Amino acid sequence: IGFRIPLLSDFTQLISYLGGDSVAGGALKQIGTSVFISPNSGATNSSGLSVAGAGTRLSGGSYSNYRITGTLLGSYASGARTVNALNCQYWTAAANLSTPSALNAYSLRLVRIT
């Protein structure tokens, strides 16, 4: 038993399990407007993951998108300068995947190995 950083396939499987990309963000997001600004559309947290709008810590030390976007860090993407990431935004119930810069800092949720 242990833990690991999520792979892109973990994110795609999670989105599929939660009903697809158009609703998965709502199932992942924490309810209310304390961690996402209003309207925090579609937030139900039915997954129990409680993703927060923590935004991004940029490589220069400043923060971006606080309470706007919740980005979960995944494994490195092709090339060492990007990572796989799962994103939830305050304005939509959708979830999307991206490959942001590996030089920035994002929230992390580990996958349990059983």
Protein Blocks (a to p, Z undefined) as FASTA:
>chain_A
ZZddddfklmmmmmmmnopjklmmmmmpcgdjklbccehgoiaolnonopacebjadfko
paehihkbccddddddehjkbccdddddfkbcbdcdddddfkbccdddddddZZ
